Amino acid sequence: MSLSPNSILDRVIEATIIPSFTSIGPNARRKLFDWKPLDEYDLTGQTVVLTGGTSGIGEEGAEILANLGATLVIVARDQVKTEATVDRIKAATGNPEISYVLADLGKQDDVRAAATQLAVAHPTIHTLIHNAGALFPKRRLAENGTDLAVELMVAAPFLLTGMLLPQLKAAGPGRVLTMSSGGMYSQPLSVSQLEMPEDSYNGAQQYARAKRAQVVLTEMWAQRTDPSQVVFHSLHPGWVDTPGVSEALPGFSKILGPLHLLRSPQDGADTMVWLTADPAALESTGDFWHDRQVRSTHKLPTTRNSDTPERRKRLWEWCQNHTGFELRK
Ligand SMILES: NC(=O)c1ccc[n+]([C@@H]2O[C@H](COP(=O)([O-])OP(=O)(O)OC[C@H]3O[C@@H](n4cnc5c(N)ncnc54)[C@H](OP(=O)(O)O)[C@@H]3O)[C@@H](O)[C@H]2O)c1
């Protein structure tokens, strides 16, 4: 396959990581590939369910989706904050079709209740976006004793996806998007150490392990689902200036912020919204995206070697056993 000069330049940017993940990435790629502006898409009549729509990338993405006319449901945990976000987005966009469902995604009972509520209110869901996530510098446990990063970013998306499959299939095809992180490039696929033990806990590593699992599970859902019914994609947003980053990684914000190297939340949300709106997302399934292009899921031989069929099988079994959701053909 011969590559165009612009594609070669894109790959050079990607291989060197810093230009790719920072604000340089979207600025260069927007021009290289003549990106269609998001405001040229129309999502009228499309139901989009988005987790983590009350801050950062998710809040910005919610506003863009609302501007495109989507019927948007934000799944979030804090009633006062969520109501304020929904009111603000309705006022800013003039779109009245914005609602919310309350759920703390670190609690499986909440996830189950939210899925039931969503399924009743929305028999057809065109896109489900798993955007909620967090890096916990100090180890935190969910109510059920599981590491909170794993419960929030691995178990909750698995359960919500599984319970909403009929509504996604009704969209024929529905789309499931999972916001991972470029941090996952640093971590192998590990099931026995998916939850780091207390004595060797490292927040960034724990986060990256959960993010690696999200990418692998996206591929596994895609292998198990007819793409004419539902397609699955994961993506990473680069390094984005959000409350999540300034709280969890203040040093990172202090260094990259003044250099204007962190992406704006708009640029952080771009590929998430684009995958919701563009037909390109329906042409494949199980891919990992960054800046509107499919990217490799490994940059290191060690992580590639860790990603074995046997570990994948154990990860899927872990999710099924942990959530009680079993996929039946
Ligand atoms: N910013 C980056 O550079 C970057 C890089 C790579 C990947 N990401 C990923 O992008 C996604 C968004 O990140 P962000 O930077 O925009 O973070 P953020 O500003 O901290 O927003 C995170 C969102 O997740 C929600 N959330 C967290 N825990 C939750 C829980 N237990 N139940 C329900 N909702 C919960 C938050 O709700 P509240 O508003 O209630 O707190 C908030 O809406 C995350 O998955 C993150 O890992 C971000």
Ligand as a Chemical Component Dictionary entry (heavy atoms), coordinates in Angstrom:
data_LIG
# 
_chem_comp.id                   LIG 
_chem_comp.type                 NON-POLYMER 
_chem_comp.pdbx_formal_charge   0 
_chem_comp.three_letter_code    LIG 
# 
loop_
_chem_comp_atom.comp_id 
_chem_comp_atom.atom_id 
_chem_comp_atom.alt_atom_id 
_chem_comp_atom.type_symbol 
_chem_comp_atom.charge 
_chem_comp_atom.model_Cartn_x 
_chem_comp_atom.model_Cartn_y 
_chem_comp_atom.model_Cartn_z 
_chem_comp_atom.pdbx_ordinal 
LIG N1  N1  N 0  -7.758  14.915 29.793 1  
LIG C1  C1  C 0  -6.857  14.108 29.240 2  
LIG O1  O1  O 0  -5.725  14.528 28.896 3  
LIG C2  C2  C 0  -7.186  12.678 28.997 4  
LIG C3  C3  C 0  -6.183  11.879 28.391 5  
LIG C4  C4  C 0  -6.488  10.541 28.123 6  
LIG C5  C5  C 0  -7.715  10.034 28.433 7  
LIG N2  N2  N 1  -8.650  10.833 29.033 8  
LIG C6  C6  C 0  -9.949  10.216 29.351 9  
LIG O2  O2  O 0  -10.988 11.041 28.890 10 
LIG C7  C7  C 0  -12.145 10.881 29.725 11 
LIG C8  C8  C 0  -12.590 12.249 30.226 12 
LIG O3  O3  O 0  -11.521 12.800 30.985 13 
LIG P1  P1  P 0  -11.447 14.334 31.429 14 
LIG O4  O4  O 0  -10.017 14.699 31.369 15 
LIG O5  O5  O -1 -12.475 15.122 30.712 16 
LIG O6  O6  O 0  -11.800 14.167 32.988 17 
LIG P2  P2  P 0  -12.727 15.016 33.991 18 
LIG O7  O7  O 0  -12.701 16.453 33.640 19 
LIG O8  O8  O 0  -12.252 14.625 35.356 20 
LIG O9  O9  O 0  -14.166 14.394 33.736 21 
LIG C9  C9  C 0  -14.419 13.069 34.113 22 
LIG C10 C10 C 0  -15.896 12.792 34.059 23 
LIG O10 O10 O 0  -16.119 11.450 34.564 24 
LIG C11 C11 C 0  -17.122 11.515 35.568 25 
LIG N3  N3  N 0  -16.954 10.486 36.600 26 
LIG C12 C12 C 0  -15.846 10.204 37.322 27 
LIG N4  N4  N 0  -16.107 9.251  38.230 28 
LIG C13 C13 C 0  -17.427 8.926  38.084 29 
LIG C14 C14 C 0  -18.304 8.030  38.744 30 
LIG N5  N5  N 0  -17.892 7.258  39.772 31 
LIG N6  N6  N 0  -19.581 7.947  38.329 32 
LIG C15 C15 C 0  -20.025 8.740  37.311 33 
LIG N7  N7  N 0  -19.251 9.609  36.661 34 
LIG C16 C16 C 0  -17.962 9.711  37.043 35 
LIG C17 C17 C 0  -16.944 12.894 36.184 36 
LIG O11 O11 O 0  -18.100 13.232 36.924 37 
LIG P3  P3  P 0  -18.110 14.476 37.977 38 
LIG O12 O12 O 0  -18.289 15.704 37.143 39 
LIG O13 O13 O 0  -19.262 14.157 38.860 40 
LIG O14 O14 O 0  -16.774 14.451 38.678 41 
LIG C18 C18 C 0  -16.727 13.727 34.944 42 
LIG O15 O15 O 0  -17.941 14.019 34.303 43 
LIG C19 C19 C 0  -11.712 9.943  30.859 44 
LIG O16 O16 O 0  -12.089 8.621  30.547 45 
LIG C20 C20 C 0  -10.210 10.069 30.844 46 
LIG O17 O17 O 0  -9.575  8.931  31.385 47 
LIG C21 C21 C 0  -8.412  12.130 29.320 48 
# 
loop_
_chem_comp_bond.comp_id 
_chem_comp_bond.atom_id_1 
_chem_comp_bond.atom_id_2 
_chem_comp_bond.value_order 
_chem_comp_bond.pdbx_ordinal 
LIG N1  C1  SING 1  
LIG C1  O1  DOUB 2  
LIG C1  C2  SING 3  
LIG C2  C3  SING 4  
LIG C2  C21 DOUB 5  
LIG C3  C4  DOUB 6  
LIG C4  C5  SING 7  
LIG C5  N2  DOUB 8  
LIG N2  C6  SING 9  
LIG N2  C21 SING 10 
LIG C6  O2  SING 11 
LIG C6  C20 SING 12 
LIG O2  C7  SING 13 
LIG C7  C8  SING 14 
LIG C7  C19 SING 15 
LIG C8  O3  SING 16 
LIG O3  P1  SING 17 
LIG P1  O4  DOUB 18 
LIG P1  O5  SING 19 
LIG P1  O6  SING 20 
LIG O6  P2  SING 21 
LIG P2  O7  DOUB 22 
LIG P2  O8  SING 23 
LIG P2  O9  SING 24 
LIG O9  C9  SING 25 
LIG C9  C10 SING 26 
LIG C10 O10 SING 27 
LIG C10 C18 SING 28 
LIG O10 C11 SING 29 
LIG C11 N3  SING 30 
LIG C11 C17 SING 31 
LIG N3  C12 SING 32 
LIG N3  C16 SING 33 
LIG C12 N4  DOUB 34 
LIG N4  C13 SING 35 
LIG C13 C14 SING 36 
LIG C13 C16 DOUB 37 
LIG C14 N5  SING 38 
LIG C14 N6  DOUB 39 
LIG N6  C15 SING 40 
LIG C15 N7  DOUB 41 
LIG N7  C16 SING 42 
LIG C17 O11 SING 43 
LIG C17 C18 SING 44 
LIG O11 P3  SING 45 
LIG P3  O12 DOUB 46 
LIG P3  O13 SING 47 
LIG P3  O14 SING 48 
LIG C18 O15 SING 49 
LIG C19 O16 SING 50 
LIG C19 C20 SING 51 
LIG C20 O17 SING 52 
# 
